[in-house]
Amino acid sequence: MIITKIYPASHFTKAYRDLPEPIKIQAKQKEEIFLNNPFDRRINTHKLKGELKGYWVYSVNYQYRILFRFSGAGEVIYYDIGTHEIYR
């Protein structure tokens, strides 16, 4: 599967804007991997459980994650980016 379109939710856009510059750079690098293969082992994509059932995350680095949902063939919606606080 190749991701052809990413739709950032307004909350994601605000959270991304507030990130430190080095994290933004890492996020862009990991997004390139995600676009080519959303299940690449380097980004540790996994499905969430409990209240966030239906959502997925992938790792930017050890601390930061991107919370998203698959919305159609090759399309995703980014909901949030941040540390484990995004799970709350």
C-alpha positions in Angstrom: 0.0 0.0 0.0 1.2 3.5 -0.9 -0.2 6.6 0.7 -1.3 9.1 -1.9 -3.0 11.7 0.2 -2.6 13.0 3.8 -5.3 15.2 5.3 -4.1 17.1 8.4 -6.8 17.9 10.9 -6.7 21.4 12.4 -5.5 20.0 15.7 -2.6 18.2 14.0 -1.6 21.4 12.2 -1.5 23.4 15.4 0.4 20.7 17.3 2.9 20.4 14.4 3.5 24.1 14.3 4.4 24.1 18.0 7.0 21.4 17.7 10.7 22.1 18.1 12.4 22.4 14.6 14.5 19.2 15.0 11.3 17.2 15.6 9.7 18.7 12.5 12.6 17.6 10.5 12.4 14.1 11.9 8.7 14.0 11.3 9.1 14.9 7.6 11.8 12.2 7.2 9.5 9.6 8.8 6.6 10.8 6.7 8.5 9.9 3.5 8.9 6.4 4.8 5.2 6.3 5.7 4.1 7.4 2.3 6.0 4.6 0.6 5.1 1.9 3.1 2.9 2.7 6.1 3.9 -0.5 7.7 7.7 -0.1 7.4 9.4 -1.5 10.5 11.4 1.7 10.9 8.3 3.6 12.0 6.6 1.0 14.1 3.1 1.6 12.9 0.5 0.0 15.1 -3.2 0.0 15.8 -4.5 1.4 19.1 -6.9 -0.2 21.5 -9.5 1.0 24.1 -10.9 4.5 23.7 -8.6 5.1 20.6 -9.8 1.9 18.8 -9.8 2.6 15.1 -6.8 4.9 15.3 -3.2 4.1 14.4 0.1 5.7 15.3 3.6 5.6 13.9 6.8 6.7 15.5 8.7 9.9 14.6 11.4 9.0 17.2 11.4 7.4 20.6 9.2 10.1 22.2 7.1 11.5 19.4 4.2 9.8 17.5 1.7 10.7 14.8 -1.9 9.7 15.5 -3.9 8.9 12.3 -6.7 7.0 10.7 -6.9 5.4 7.3 -9.8 7.1 5.5 -9.9 5.4 2.1 -7.7 3.8 -0.5 -4.3 5.4 0.0 -5.7 8.2 2.1 -5.1 9.0 5.8 -6.1 11.7 8.2 -3.5 13.0 10.7 -5.1 13.9 14.0 -2.3 14.7 16.3 1.5 14.6 16.8 3.3 14.6 20.1 4.6 12.5 23.0 2.5 9.8 24.7 0.2 12.7 25.9 -1.6 12.3 22.5 -3.2 9.1 23.9 -5.2 11.1 26.5 
